[in-house]
Amino acid sequence: MNKKNIDTILVRGGLTRSNFDETSEALFLNSGYVYESAEQAEASFKQEIDHYVYSRYGNPTVEMFQNRLALLEGAQSCFATATGMAAVFASLACFLKKGDRIVASEALFSSCHYIINDILPRYGIEAVFVFGNDKADWEQALSKPTQAVFLETPSNPLLEVLDIRMIADLAHQAGARVVVDNVFATPILQKPLELGADIVVYSTTKHIDGQGRCLGGAILCSQEFIDEHLLAFMRHTGPSMSPFNAWVMLKGLETLRLRVEAQSHAAHKIAEFLQSQKKILKTRYPALPTHPQHQLAMQQMSMGSTLISFDYDGDKAQVFRFLNRLQVIDISNNLGDTKSLITHPPTTTHKRLEEEIRLRLGILPNSVRLSVGLEDVQDLCDDLAQAMN
Ligand SMILES: *Cc1c(COP(=O)(O)O)cnc(C)c1O
């Protein structure tokens, strides 16, 4: 299939039909497989024949989802996982070992921060964090041999944008594989592999389902990385995606571009509206010229994303009153949904970070993150305005 025909890939990529000739992707909700003979079972385990063995290793519905997402991303291969965090952990734990070193950006989703800062060092892996986009800081951090670089751009929750190409070049000189958490940008708005990343991870819970139903994750990488590292790790530790969730995600992919583009258009308008409001001290949205990395963002991403963050004029109590007065937008820590969702990161998603790190990242007591859905833009602006006043 032509790489450029994204809409066709989203609807048909990876589709295999059973001998019932069904139109829609079949849901193979089964854990195991049967063999015609003991000899066939033996041959399957020896991988002499192509036969599913167990759904922890492979399942036809999960495979359709993996193949469709790989075509979309332009990756050789994909492994689907139970959640986004399973994808983040497996992408690193499958190849890092005692004595290795990982360099990561400091502006991370707090569970990613926990994996790198708390879990990996327990296994003898040194973790070094870099704050911001400054080339000299990344050069310094990558002046020693390093096995992994992990980053998220735009970052959760403040939408800081990192230069994937610049960091990937420095990482490769230090001998590292580059893992990019592309959840905020989605495979529609940003292609990290084309910018030098080696591995892309997703929480498919977010935009790929995008309708608040299922948890899921995915790791996109080379076939070699799967064969040499990931497959054995996934098989033996077991964080695989359920076939049911893969089936929901396949349906989510069909409308992914339509949703992400419509939600990003709406987010851009709402970011402009927020910027004009007295009660909003600072609005961060990559497609606004006031964003500190606006130019870089527009080189790396085709739109500003479905997310906005802003600082509200008031203390924590006043921010809470603002959130509680919203009537259309729901208070929720999820994101990328068709329903607009708002959260107060310092008391929810980023509560676990030490206050010193939070403040250095700019997550203040009055910082708010808004995920823009598919509702009418004017209804959303009206809702925000009535809650402010
Ligand atoms: C939500 C999120 C994750 C974790 O995904 P789950 O599916 O909730 O496990 C990882 N990274 C980022 C940037 C996220 O927003």
The ligand as a Tripos MOL2 file, in Angstrom:
@<TRIPOS>MOLECULE
LIG
   15    15     1     0     0
SMALL
NO_CHARGES

@<TRIPOS>ATOM
      1 C1         -1.3170    8.4430   29.3730 C.3       1 LIG1
      2 C2          0.0930    8.5120   29.0000 C.ar      1 LIG1
      3 C3          0.9200    7.3820   29.1690 C.ar      1 LIG1
      4 C4          0.4300    6.1170   29.8030 C.3       1 LIG1
      5 O1         -0.5400    5.4300   29.0890 O.3       1 LIG1
      6 P1         -1.6140    4.4350   29.7530 P.3       1 LIG1
      7 O2         -2.3310    3.8560   28.5900 O.co2     1 LIG1
      8 O3         -2.4810    5.2700   30.6470 O.co2     1 LIG1
      9 O4         -0.8580    3.4130   30.5360 O.co2     1 LIG1
     10 C5          2.2420    7.4960   28.7800 C.ar      1 LIG1
     11 N1          2.7290    8.6370   28.2500 N.ar      1 LIG1
     12 C6          1.9540    9.7350   28.0750 C.ar      1 LIG1
     13 C7          2.5530   10.9620   27.4860 C.3       1 LIG1
     14 C8          0.6170    9.7120   28.4450 C.ar      1 LIG1
     15 O5         -0.1420   10.7980   28.2810 O.3       1 LIG1
@<TRIPOS>BOND
     1     1     2 1
     2     2     3 ar
     3     2    14 ar
     4     3     4 1
     5     3    10 ar
     6     4     5 1
     7     5     6 1
     8     6     7 2
     9     6     8 1
    10     6     9 1
    11    10    11 ar
    12    11    12 ar
    13    12    13 1
    14    12    14 ar
    15    14    15 1
@<TRIPOS>SUBSTRUCTURE
     1 LIG1         1 GROUP 0 **** ****
